[in-house]
Amino acid sequence: MGCSHEDLNDGVRIVRLSGRLDTEEINRISLPFTVAATSGSKSVVVDLSAADFLASLGVGAIVSAARTVQNRQGRFALCGANPQVLSTLERTQIPKVIPTFREAAEARLAVQLPAS
């Protein structure tokens, strides 16, 4: 289980989650994930392409981070979920409240803020 992030030249922060986002692991990375997703850029993409499993606590952490970013007038999206993770997101109706894309490039375009 891992959490890393990268700030891109276009102002988007990519937060990458990997491994099994089960109850035990999400408790371990919840704080690093929240900090990575909610500090820094107002444009955040959470890349789930390396996540094998997503439990309800993981969904909750993602929703909480999305709300924080959106409350700061930012944009938040998900990308790269495998069929099992996407099924969990769809069962909890996350794509209705958080834009969800197959490819990172699509998600990056969706969250980019207009130049000031």
The 8 nearest C-alpha neighbors of each residue, nearest first, counted from 0:
[[1, 18, 17, 19, 24, 20, 2, 16],
 [0, 2, 17, 16, 18, 3, 28, 15],
 [1, 3, 16, 15, 32, 17, 28, 4],
 [4, 2, 15, 14, 1, 16, 5, 35],
 [5, 3, 14, 13, 15, 35, 12, 6],
 [4, 6, 13, 12, 7, 14, 3, 15],
 [7, 5, 12, 11, 13, 10, 8, 4],
 [6, 8, 11, 9, 10, 12, 5, 13],
 [9, 7, 10, 6, 11, 12, 5, 40],
 [8, 10, 7, 11, 111, 6, 107, 12],
 [11, 9, 8, 7, 40, 12, 42, 6],
 [12, 10, 42, 7, 9, 43, 6, 40],
 [13, 11, 6, 43, 5, 40, 7, 42],
 [12, 14, 44, 5, 4, 45, 43, 15],
 [15, 13, 4, 45, 3, 46, 44, 12],
 [14, 16, 46, 3, 2, 45, 4, 13],
 [17, 15, 2, 47, 1, 50, 46, 49],
 [16, 18, 50, 49, 1, 0, 15, 2],
 [19, 17, 0, 50, 51, 49, 20, 1],
 [18, 20, 52, 51, 21, 0, 50, 53],
 [21, 19, 53, 25, 52, 24, 57, 54],
 [20, 22, 54, 19, 24, 23, 25, 53],
 [23, 21, 25, 24, 56, 26, 54, 20],
 [24, 22, 26, 21, 25, 27, 20, 28],
 [23, 25, 27, 26, 21, 22, 20, 28],
 [24, 26, 28, 27, 29, 22, 20, 23],
 [25, 27, 24, 29, 23, 28, 22, 30],
 [28, 26, 24, 25, 29, 23, 30, 31],
 [27, 29, 25, 31, 30, 26, 32, 24],
 [28, 30, 32, 26, 25, 31, 27, 33],
 [29, 31, 33, 32, 28, 34, 27, 26],
 [32, 30, 34, 28, 33, 29, 35, 2],
 [33, 31, 35, 29, 30, 34, 28, 36],
 [32, 34, 30, 36, 35, 31, 37, 64],
 [33, 35, 31, 37, 32, 36, 38, 30],
 [36, 34, 32, 33, 37, 38, 31, 4],
 [35, 37, 33, 34, 32, 38, 64, 14],
 [36, 38, 34, 35, 68, 33, 64, 67],
 [39, 37, 34, 35, 36, 40, 41, 33],
 [38, 40, 37, 41, 35, 12, 36, 6],
 [39, 41, 42, 12, 11, 38, 10, 43],
 [40, 42, 73, 74, 43, 68, 39, 71],
 [43, 41, 11, 74, 40, 110, 73, 111],
 [44, 42, 75, 12, 11, 13, 74, 41],
 [43, 45, 76, 13, 77, 75, 46, 14],
 [46, 44, 14, 77, 15, 13, 47, 78],
 [45, 47, 15, 78, 48, 79, 14, 77],
 [46, 48, 80, 50, 79, 49, 16, 78],
 [47, 49, 79, 80, 50, 46, 81, 78],
 [48, 50, 17, 47, 18, 51, 16, 15],
 [51, 49, 17, 18, 47, 48, 52, 16],
 [50, 52, 19, 18, 49, 84, 17, 53],
 [53, 51, 19, 20, 84, 50, 54, 21],
 [52, 54, 20, 84, 57, 21, 19, 55],
 [55, 53, 21, 57, 56, 20, 22, 58],
 [54, 56, 58, 57, 59, 53, 22, 21],
 [57, 55, 59, 58, 54, 60, 22, 25],
 [58, 56, 60, 54, 55, 59, 53, 25],
 [57, 59, 55, 61, 56, 60, 62, 54],
 [58, 60, 56, 62, 57, 61, 63, 55],
 [61, 59, 57, 63, 58, 62, 64, 56],
 [60, 62, 58, 64, 59, 63, 65, 57],
 [63, 61, 65, 59, 64, 60, 66, 58],
 [62, 64, 60, 66, 65, 61, 59, 67],
 [63, 65, 67, 61, 66, 62, 33, 37],
 [66, 64, 62, 68, 67, 63, 75, 69],
 [67, 65, 69, 63, 64, 68, 70, 62],
 [66, 68, 70, 64, 65, 69, 63, 71],
 [69, 67, 73, 65, 71, 70, 66, 37],
 [68, 70, 73, 72, 66, 71, 67, 74],
 [69, 71, 67, 72, 68, 66, 73, 65],
 [70, 72, 68, 69, 73, 67, 41, 66],
 [73, 71, 69, 70, 68, 74, 41, 67],
 [74, 72, 41, 69, 68, 71, 42, 75],
 [73, 75, 42, 110, 69, 41, 43, 68],
 [74, 76, 43, 65, 44, 42, 110, 68],
 [77, 75, 44, 98, 99, 97, 106, 45],
 [78, 76, 99, 45, 44, 46, 100, 98],
 [79, 77, 100, 46, 101, 103, 99, 102],
 [78, 80, 48, 101, 47, 102, 46, 81],
 [81, 79, 47, 48, 85, 84, 78, 82],
 [80, 82, 84, 83, 85, 48, 79, 51],
 [83, 81, 85, 84, 86, 80, 87, 79],
 [84, 82, 86, 85, 81, 87, 52, 51],
 [85, 83, 87, 86, 81, 80, 82, 53],
 [86, 84, 88, 82, 80, 87, 83, 81],
 [87, 85, 89, 83, 84, 88, 82, 90],
 [88, 86, 84, 90, 85, 89, 91, 83],
 [89, 87, 85, 93, 91, 86, 90, 92],
 [88, 90, 92, 86, 91, 87, 93, 85],
 [91, 89, 87, 92, 88, 86, 93, 85],
 [90, 92, 88, 89, 93, 87, 58, 94],
 [93, 91, 89, 90, 94, 95, 88, 96],
 [92, 94, 88, 95, 96, 91, 97, 89],
 [95, 93, 97, 96, 99, 98, 92, 89],
 [94, 96, 93, 92, 97, 98, 89, 99],
 [97, 95, 93, 94, 98, 92, 62, 99],
 [98, 96, 94, 93, 76, 95, 99, 75],
 [97, 99, 76, 94, 77, 96, 100, 95],
 [100, 98, 77, 94, 78, 76, 97, 101],
 [101, 99, 78, 102, 106, 77, 105, 79],
 [102, 100, 79, 78, 80, 103, 99, 105],
 [101, 103, 104, 105, 100, 79, 78, 106],
 [102, 104, 106, 105, 78, 107, 79, 101],
 [103, 105, 107, 102, 106, 108, 109, 100],
 [106, 104, 108, 103, 107, 102, 109, 100],
 [105, 107, 109, 103, 108, 104, 100, 76],
 [108, 106, 104, 109, 110, 105, 103, 111],
 [107, 109, 105, 106, 111, 110, 104, 103],
 [108, 110, 106, 107, 111, 105, 76, 74],
 [111, 109, 74, 42, 107, 108, 75, 112],
 [112, 110, 108, 109, 42, 107, 113, 11],
 [111, 113, 110, 114, 42, 74, 73, 41],
 [114, 112, 115, 111, 110, 10, 9, 42],
 [115, 113, 112, 111, 10, 9, 42, 110],
 [114, 113, 112, 111, 10, 9, 41, 73]]
